[in-house]
Amino acid sequence: SYTGSQIPLRTDNTYSKARIEEIDDKKVRADLDGGSVVVVAGFQGVDGDGNITTLGRGGSDTTAVALAAALKADECQIYTDVDGVYTTDPRVVDNARRLDSITFEEMLEMASQGSKVLQIRSVEFAGKYNVPLRVLSSFQDGPGTLITVEDEVDMEKPVISGIAFTRDEAKIIVRGAPDTPGIAYKILGPVSAENIEVDMIVQNVGKDGAADFTFTVHRNDFARAQEALRNASEELGNPEIIGDDKIAKVSLVGVGMRSHAGVASKMFEALATEGVNIEMISTSEIKVSVVIA
């Protein structure tokens, strides 16, 4: 067995969120060639100065995918407490269905929009190095869900592969910021400097030289993001900074949206029918996300 530093799995020195730079696979390959079963501790690595580093949330999954990529494995199997990737959370929706397969793009979107089966970094790594991923249950046998490139997924698959949601978002509004070139950088620069990831962004059309700028962050970063903006308030023209950490985000994901129109309008109609007000909207080629209160 090996720790991350014994392999070694080399990373940068970003505190608690180190990123993998290189894996020396010689020791692991030698053991595998000798018929041994190799056990490697996940979530950790070593930086250029020999310091132990940690990979952050989902680090064990990322370690597994990185090793599979380095070893050019046919497939990386991730065993979890669920038997695959579902169309939505089966604990919330009784008739959620397990997917036989899903593309890297779709899984990346679902992970980033709140699906907790796999963390986003492991999916990014798998997609970058084209490592097929299979999500399996630790408690029961079954085929699980294969995550792979689009060409290997059924071309006649449904328009929507899944619905992801998260209650862990918070919204920050910078009201009355100067409507001048570079204001987005001046607002998000201090937030980025605190190593805070920003999700959805909306800038309203300016009026009388001022505009409102709204963005979302993880709820755990809500207070730090507000503090960063208050510290930069003078440079921003002393705008009003307000926030709301009682929001949720719902997303539809599916590569089928590339060739099917009207998905967003049906989503908005369904929410309107239930009396749910939409506060923010974000779209991509294969995703529609809304923030609701």
N, C-alpha and C positions, 0 to 999 in steps of 0.2 A: 504494500500500500504506500501511497505517496501523499504528502501535503502539496499545496500549490507551489511552494517554494522549492520542494525537492525535485519537481519534474524537470526544469522549472517552467512555470507559467508566468511570463513577464508582463507587467502592467506599467501604466504611468503611476504617478503618485497622488492622484486626486483623492482626497480624504473621503472614505466610505463609499465612493462611486468610481473606483479605479476602472480603467478600460484596458482590455487585453491588447497587447502589442505583438506578442510572439509566444509560441509554444515550442519548446524543444522536445520532440517526440521520440528521441533515441532510446531512452530508458524504457518507456512504455512499449515501444515496438519490440525491443529485445525480450522483454518479459512475455509479451504475447506470442512471439515466435518460439519461445521456450515452453509454451503450453500453460503459462500461468494465467490466473484470473486477476486482473489489475483493478484495484480500488483506489480512486483518487478523490481526495476531499474537495468539495466544491466551494464556491463563494470566496475563494482566497487566491492570492498570487504573491508576487514579490516585485518590487520596483528596482530601478537601476542601482540604487544604493544598498540593496539587500534588505530593505524594510518590508515586513509583511503588510500586504494591502488587502482590502475587502472590496468585492465587486458591487455591493449594494443590492437593492431589491431584485429578486430573481437571479441572483448570482450563481446559484447551483445549476439552474437550467442553462445559463450562459456557459458555464464551465463545460457541461456535457456536450453542448453543441460545438464549442470551440475544439474540444478533443476529437469529436467525430470529424470535424473539418480537417484537422491536422493529420489524422490517421486515414483520411479519405474513406471513411466508413460508408457502407451502402445505405445506412439509415441510422438515425439517432432516436432512440425510444425513451420517452419521458413518462415515468410512472407517477401517477398522482392519485388523489382521492376520488376522481371521477373517471368514467370509462370512455371519455372522448370529449370532443368539442360539440356543444349543443347549439341549436338555433337561438336559444336564449337561456337564461338561468332557470333550470328545471325546478329549483326551490321556489321560484316565483310564479312560473307558468307551467301548469300541470301537463300540457300537451307539447312541451318542447321536445324536439327530435334530435337524436345524435346524428351528426354528419359523418358520412363515410370518408369524405375528402373535402379539402378546402385549400385555396391557394395561399401562398405566402402573403400576397397583397391583402387578401381578405382577413387573414389571421392577424396581420400587423395592424390593420384598422380596428379590428375587434379588441385586440389587446390594448391599444392606445385609447379606445373609447370606453373601457371599463370591464371587459371580459377578463376574469381572473384565472383562467385555465393556464395560460402561459404569460410570462412577463415579456414586455415589448423588446427588450434587448436580446433575448434568446432568439426571438423570431427574426429580428433584424440580421443577426449573425447567420442564421440558417439560410435566409434569403440571399445574403451577400455571397456566401460560399456554396450555395445550391446544395444544402444538406437536407434531404427529406427527413421530416420530423413525424413521429407517430406518438400520439397521446394515448396512453393505456392506463387501466386501473391497477392499483396495487392490491386490490382485494378480490377481483374476479377476472376470469378469462374473457377474451373478446377481441375483435379486430381493432377497436379504438378508432381514431380519426387520423388519416394521413394528411399532412400539410406539405404541399409540393408546388411545383411550377404550374402555371395555368394550362399549359399544353397537355398535362397529364390528368387534368380534371375533366369530368364529363362536360362536353360542350353544351348539352341540353339541360344543364343544371338550372334550378330555379333562379329567378331574378334576384331575390334576396336570400343570402346565405344565413344571415343571423341578425339579431337585434341585441345590441349591447347597451348597458346603462351603468351609470355611476352616480353615487350620492356624495362623492368625495371632492366635488369641485367647489370653488368659490369665485365670485365675480367682483372685479374692482372697476370702478368708473372714475376716470379723471375728467371732471366736468369743468368746461371753460378754459381748456388749454389753448395756447396760441395756435391758430390755424396757419402754420408756417412750415416750409420744407424742413425736414429733419425732426419734427416733433415726435414722431413715432420712436425714433432712436433715442431721443432724450427721455422719453417715458420708460421704454423697455430696457435701455442700457443699464440703469441702476438695478433693475430687477434681475437682469442676466448676470450682473456682477456678483449677486448673492447666490449664484448657481441655482436659480429658481426657473423651472420650465414653465413656459407660457403655452396655453392651448389655443382657445378660440380668441380671435381679435376682431373687433368692429370699430371703425372710425366713422363717425357721423359727418355729413356734409357741413362744412363750416358756415357760420352766419355771424356777421358783424366782427369778423376777425378771430372768432373763437370756435372751438369744436369740442365734442365729447369723444373720449377714447375709452373703450371698454374692452377688457380682456379677462380670461379666466386662468386660474392656477389651481394646483392641488390644495385642498383645504388645510393640509399641514403647513403649507407655505404662505397662507393667507396673511397672517400677522406680519411676517418678515417682509413680504412684498409691499404691504402698506407702509411699513416703517421706512423701507428703501425710498419710496416715493415721497414721503414727508421730508426725508433728509435732502431730497433734490427739489423740493417744492419751489424754492426761490428761483432756480434756473428755469423751472417750468412756468414761471409767471404766477406762482401761488394759486393754482387752481383748487377747486374743491375735490377732495379725494374721499369717496364713499365706497362701501363694499357690502356684499351680501354672501354669507356662507350657508344660506339655506336654499340652495338650488340643486338641481339634478340635470344630468345630460343623458339624452336618449339618442341612439344612432342606429340607422339602418345600413347594413353593409352587404355588398354583393357585386361581383364582376358583371352580372347580368344587366346592371343598370347602364352599362356602356351602350347597350343596344335597345333599351326599353325606356320610352318616355313616360312621364306622368307619375313616377314613384314618389317624388317629393310632394306633389299635390295631394296624393292619396294619404300620405302621412299627415299632412297638415289638416286635411278634412277629418281624419279620425280623431286627432287631438281636439279640434274645434267641436266636434260632436260631443266629446266628453267634458267640454268646458275648460280645457287646459290652455292657458295662455303661453305663447312662445315669446321668449325674451331675446334670444340670439339664434342665428342660423349659420351653419357652416357646411359647405359641400365640397366634395372632390369627385373624381370620375366614378368611384365605386362606393361613395358614402354620403349620407345626409345626416347631419347632427343638429339637434336643437337643445337649447338650454331652457328649462322650465322652472318655475318657482314652486 
